[in-house]
Amino acid sequence: MGNNCCCCGSRRSQPDRLVYPGGNKITHGLDGRDSKRCSAALITPKKKTRTSERESVGPPPRLTAIDNNRYTPDPQRSHADIIRTRPTPTRPPVSVKGRIVVAVYNYEARDSSDVSFKKGDRMEVVDDSEGDWLNVIHLMTKVQGYIPGNFVAAELSVESEDWFFENVSRKEAEKLLLAEKNPRGTFLVRPSEHNPNGYSLSVKDWEEVRGCHVKHYKIKPLDNGGFYISTNKTFLTLVELVNAYTSESRGSPSPPVLTRLFVAENAYGLCHVLSTPCPKPQPTMWDLGPTYRDKWEIPREEIQLIQRLGHGNFGEVWYGKWKNNIEVAVKMLREGTMSTQAFLEEAAIMKKFRHRRLVTLFGVCSEREPIYIVQEYMSKGSLLDFLRKDEGKCLEFEDLVYIAFQVASGMEYLESKQLIHRDLAARNVLVGENNIAKICDFGLARVIEDNEYCPKQGARFPVKWTAPEAIVYGKFSIKSDVWSYGIFLMELFTYGQVPYPGMHGREVIDMVEKGYRMPKPTSHVLPDEIYHIMLTCWDAKPENRPTFEFLTHYFEGFNVTSEVPYREVPD
């Protein structure tokens, strides 16, 4: 929130006056057609044509939460848009009712209906039908109540091991392992991105020339059960494999079948013996407490406003606490900013969307104005402000790639749920510790009653971020969000520079219609490959823009170094 870059002119009344550039067609290189990288920022426009299928100009109908047609679908695509099917690293959910679970983290009860526990505590699950919350009996204290399900794992399961990370990508694994406090040999095991039955072992290493880096090894499944990294060392379970490669197990008594593996004091072909499991970050709390697991109206007296953080398009933003205990961010919406009913309908939907790259919406205080939006607190504030401060200016290039990946991942989730953001920009991405980035304000732009955001005749938009078909025709789709993501990338890799520097909104619209695209910046490091991705996001034809699924893959796999994807261990 914050920047008000908009067009001061009224929207055109003739739909055929929008010119889509297309002389040097830019594709994202995935459909077999020739891809011409544009060295110039100006693209030759095509001949103007009248298209009967285009929407007439005028305000699109306001959608409500009960509308079946919330989403403007993409035009029918005639070519593949992603390189490969994105695997789902998480295993299918298994019912834990009646089973024993063990705590993987500490948890402090938040109200009278939940149970406190320490890491390692054992609990029996009484009921697992409450979504993110389990009803359990603590086997030591005999207290019954609710616990967050993502804080525990089935006893003796792989998920209960300190070294197992269920929902971590390769890039995220590297970020966690490279923390300064982690010694050489720190490791984690994660589900394989390519083999649904396999795993990946990621290890922190150090070399004099390269310094600290991460090496990855494939843990492959055997047809008859078991796992191996090299074919001459096979193991019945994942735990046995990790123990065999771990320094603590060297010289320890071991099963006869593994005895020969403990003779030599070496890493058995790995870059280093496995020394310490990587510390696990605290999981996301999706609700303030079990009381709010199925409701989202929060009594206003439970919210303590402590410090004003800033002011944006929707109103003031405050740092506060819930019940004087849990940190929260509170958005106080300006009176008259939106219809209360429309907002509540949208908030009910927004609360259901749960992804670790989206800022968690805990609830609202809506019984009187100003309306409070109570959400997850992100300590570093908006990405735009962060990039412009000293701490943000010190971010390395690989940190920027990591943020680009996180935002693409969050948008991929919205894409899968057919939800359009409408105002994706650096100001609407929040940053927490360890450069964790999350998207905020998704869904709000659709119900806001402000000239900046409402697509009405003569309305104003944040045009520098908005796709041309959305500006002129009010036609929003996930592909208009992709256009905005391209602008976001320019903000990111220029450390918060205003898009189209020196140009006002009216000029931007006119130049973009004629085929102009922002040139590759010369004052900041930006590889040609990433600039080319930006250009594909700004393709005049929405259907030619990449999907967020592809963009997530792209930045997840973008190698800043020449490290090989996976190391082979000699037999």
NORLIN-V962388 format. One record per backbone hydrogen bond with DSSP energy under -0.5 kcal/mol. CO is the residue of the C=O (numbers start at 1). NH is the residue of the N-H. Records with the same first field share a line. If there is no record, write none. Layout:
# NORLIN-V962388
CO: NH ; NH
This chain:
# NORLIN-V962388
3: 5
4: 6
5: 463 ; 464
6: 505
13: 15
14: 17
15: 18
17: 19
18: 20
19: 21
20: 46
23: 25
25: 27 ; 36
34: 36
35: 37
37: 39
41: 43 ; 517
44: 22 ; 23
49: 51
50: 52
51: 54
64: 67
71: 73
72: 478
81: 547
85: 87
87: 89
96: 99
99: 125
100: 155
101: 123
102: 153
103: 120
107: 117
111: 114
113: 146
117: 107
118: 121
121: 103
122: 139
123: 101
124: 126 ; 137
125: 98
127: 135
130: 132 ; 133
132: 149
133: 130
134: 136 ; 147
135: 126 ; 127
136: 145
137: 124
138: 142
143: 138
145: 136
146: 115
147: 134
148: 151
149: 152
151: 104 ; 105
153: 102
154: 157
157: 160
158: 161
161: 164
163: 165 ; 189
164: 166
165: 168 ; 191
169: 173
170: 174
171: 175
172: 176
173: 177
174: 178
176: 179
179: 182
183: 186
185: 275
186: 204
187: 278
188: 202
189: 165
190: 200
194: 196
195: 198
198: 192
199: 219
200: 190 ; 202
201: 217
202: 188
203: 215
204: 185
205: 213
207: 211
211: 207
213: 205
215: 203
216: 567
217: 201
218: 220
219: 199
220: 228
222: 225
226: 222
227: 235
228: 220
230: 229 ; 233
233: 229
235: 227
237: 241
238: 242
239: 243
240: 244
241: 245
243: 246
245: 274
246: 249
247: 250
249: 252
255: 258 ; 259
256: 259
258: 261
259: 262
260: 263
264: 266
267: 270
273: 275
274: 247
276: 187
284: 286
289: 292
290: 293
296: 298 ; 364
299: 302
300: 303
302: 304 ; 323
303: 305
304: 306 ; 321
307: 319
310: 317
314: 334
315: 312
316: 332
317: 309 ; 310
318: 330
319: 306 ; 307
320: 328
321: 304 ; 323
322: 325 ; 326
326: 322
328: 320
329: 375
330: 318 ; 332
331: 333 ; 373
332: 316
334: 337
337: 449
339: 343
340: 344
341: 345
342: 346
343: 347
344: 348
345: 349
346: 350
347: 351
349: 352 ; 353
350: 353
352: 354
353: 355
355: 358
357: 439
360: 362 ; 376
363: 374
364: 298 ; 366
365: 372
371: 333
372: 365 ; 374
373: 331 ; 375
374: 362 ; 363
375: 329
377: 379
378: 381
381: 431
382: 386
383: 387
384: 388
385: 389
386: 389 ; 392
389: 393
390: 394
391: 394
392: 395
396: 399 ; 400
397: 401
398: 402
399: 403
400: 404
401: 405
402: 406
403: 407
404: 408
405: 409
406: 410
407: 411
408: 412
409: 413
410: 414
411: 415
412: 416
413: 417
414: 419
415: 418
421: 443
425: 428
426: 383 ; 384 ; 429
428: 440
429: 383
430: 438
431: 380 ; 381
432: 435
433: 436
436: 432
438: 430
439: 359
441: 444 ; 445
443: 446
444: 447 ; 448
447: 339
448: 450
450: 453 ; 454
451: 460
454: 456
456: 459
461: 7 ; 463
462: 465 ; 466
463: 466
467: 470 ; 471
468: 472
469: 473 ; 475
470: 474
474: 476
477: 480 ; 481
478: 482
479: 483
480: 484
481: 485
482: 486
483: 487
484: 488
485: 489
486: 490
487: 491
488: 492
489: 493
490: 494
491: 496 ; 497
492: 495
500: 503
504: 508
505: 509
506: 510
507: 511
508: 512
509: 513
510: 514
511: 516
512: 515
515: 43
524: 526
527: 531
528: 532
529: 533
530: 534
531: 535
532: 536
533: 537
534: 538
536: 539
540: 542
541: 544
542: 545
547: 551
548: 552
549: 553
550: 554
551: 555
552: 556
553: 557
557: 559
558: 560
567: 218
568: 570
